[in-house]
């Protein structure tokens, strides 16, 4: 039964994966001129941001990846990862 609860919890990893998928769809839409792909990609990105925010709100900083997460966030431009990495680094 606990696996059911975990599947319903927002996840930073799934949020990032969904964001990448949305960004890819949006790019394909822009390149091909397909409004449907662009719109779908933008919706996926928006949903992903909300998922990541929800996951971040419920996350225990002690379970983060510290400096690695912070640096990855800086490299990818993900402010949430920078914040979470900093918080988990400070909880060590």
N, C-alpha and C positions, 0 to 999 in steps of 0.2 A: 504494500500500500504506500510506502514511503516513496517508491519510484514514481508513482502517479503524482505525488506532490512536487517532486523535483521536475517532472516534465511540464508542470503548469507554472513553475517559477520562471520569471524573466531571467534571461541569461545574457551576460556580456558577450560571450563567444557567439551565440546564435544571432545576437543583435548586430555584431560586426559582420558576420557572414551575410546577413540579410542586407546590410548597407552596401557591401561590395556588390552583391547581386543587383541591387537597385541602381547603383552607379553604372554598372555595366549595361543594364537595360537602357538607362537614360542616354548613355553614350551611343549605343546602337541606334536608338531613336533619332538622335541628333544627326548622326552620320547618314542614315538612310532617309531622313525626313519623315519618319513614322511617328505621328503624334501619339498613337496608341502605346508604342514602346516607351516613348519619353514620359508619358503620363504614368504608366505602370511603374517605371523606374523611380520616378519622384515619389509616388505613393509608398513604394517599398522602402525608400530611404527615410521617409518621414516616420513610418511605422518602426523602423529599426532604431531611430533616434529615441523614440518613446520607450522601446524595449530596453535599450541601454540605460536610459535614465532610471527606469523602474528597477533594473538589476543593481545599479549603483546605489540606489537608496536603501536596498535591502542587504547590501554586501558588508561583511565584517572585514574591516581593514587588515586584521591580522591574517587573513587568508589570501591577501594579494601577493603580487610578485615583486613589489618594491621597485628598486632602481631599474630592473629590466623592463617592467611595465611602463615606467615613466619614460624611459628612453625610446621604447617602441611607439608610445603615444606621440612623442616629439617628432619622431621620424615620419609617422603617418599623418600627423596633423590632427590627431584625436585628443581634444582637450580633456575628455572624460578619462582616458587612460593615463594622461599625465597627472591628473588630480588623484585618481585611484592609486597610482604608483607612488606618488608622494605620500599619501595617507598611510599606505601599508609600509613604506620605508620608515616612516616616523613611529610606527607602532612596534617596530623591532626592539 
